[in-house]
Amino acid sequence: MKIAIIGLGYVGLPLSLQFARSGVAVIGIDIDPAKVKSLNAGRSYIKHISAEAIRAQVKAGQFVASTDFARIRECEAVIICVPTPLNKNREPDISYITETGKAIAPYLPRPKSAIANRKSPIPLVVLESTTYPGTTDGELRAVLEAGSGLKAGVGFHLAFSPEREDPANPSSIVADIPKVVGGYTPACLNRAVALYSQALKNMVPVNSCREAEATKLLENIFRSVNIALVNELKVVYAEMGIDIWSVINAAKTKPFGFMPFYPGPGLGGHCIPIDPFYLTWKAREFGQNTRFIELAGEINTAMPDYVVTRTAAALNARKKSINGSKVLILGLAYKANVDDDRESPSYVLMDYFAKQGAKVSYYDPHVPAIRLTREHPHWAGTKSVRWTRAAITAFDIVVISTAHAAVNYAELANWCSCIVDTRNIMAGFKTRSGQVWKA
């Protein structure tokens, strides 16, 4: 069997390698020639995916990368793993999905040109990108039908199966994560389940594409709302002189009815800051308001302001102001131990401090230089400072935004006299002057 996976990023690449390891020949298609060249040479551009894992499948002939969408003609199935950001008005942008649909539609194999020995002559298209309910059987189906001349459920199968990646989590293994699948028709569902069963262990079929789309949104909305709750309690408890981290550690000893979530400087990554608002936008079409989602968004979006306020208080205690101070943001990636800086709250903090006149730098062992981003292009090319005593002690204050395991926090405590800690990583450490501010 041969399949195509469109989009070789944090979702598409690990999925490609899992299928390849399972004996399915994979053509990975991406519009970035640099990514394609790197993969075919056996090099990785994602920290938690080893070059060895890529080289093994390239050498075995199980995986090849390409920019040529015409190669879809060779494949029995196409899986779409492209971004779904918000636009400048904070509304869903599904243009990556629809443009990909337009690109693949002309190359969907016709039954008469079916590859010999193929179990089914009807090609399968699966969307994995997180989106609002109705995208797969609505917008994507429309562009596929228009571009191919085929009808969904007749000339090609159509399904939605949400990605469930958790980068840098050692217990998050692609093959072991249960796979939710929804089909446009029962036959589409069966075809998609058969496809994923070749590489993944546990299938979770649902009644429709829309149910599968809604499942993914629920998962991320659940996290967003609960993170907002602890972020709000962090601020409330701080005014009461109560340590939220100690409270959470005590509460999570309850063996039932409680799940720990942790506060931070704001939300990051491509899921939680974005996905809930896909449902908020779509709900308006049905005259519904998503008050929990919107309130959670307001609270989480306000967290960088709180961090800046705490940083100002820490500097004021040392008779300094933000204006003119040298501020180091520790951690640029949105979560610990990855190199993924998408939607990172660290960028928001850097912008806030810079606007108030601070001299802002960052340190991240996983992000040596800032790549061009849609939201913060003005930081592109900025390089991480070196991790040396001389470099770190030159800063008036260090704000810990991401708690990477690769950072030597004992050295940080020894070198830096004033730290603002948003991740509770400095618990147990004392700086030269004993000043660690929680935020």
Secondary structure, DSSP 8 states (H G I E B T S, - for coil): -EEEEE--STTHHHHHHHHHHTT-EEEEE-S-HHHHHHHHTT--SSTTS-HHHHHHHHHTTSEEEES-GGGGGG-SEEEE-----B-TTS-B--HHHHHHHHHHGGGS--GGG--TT-S-SS-EEEE-S---TTIIIIIIHHHHHHHHS--BTTTBEEEE------TT-TT--GGGS-EEEEESSHHHHHHHHHHHHTT-S-EEEES-HHHHHHHHHHHHHHHHHHHHHHHHHHHHHHHTT--HHHHHHHHTT-SSS-------SS--SSSTTTTHHHHHHHHHTTT---HHHHHHHHHHHHHHHHHHHHHHHHHHTTT--STT-EEEEE--SSSTT----TT-HHHHHHHHHHHTT-EEEEE-TT-SB----SS-GGGTT-B----SHHHHHT-SEEEE-S--TTS-HHHHHHH-S-EEESSSTTTT---TT--EEE-
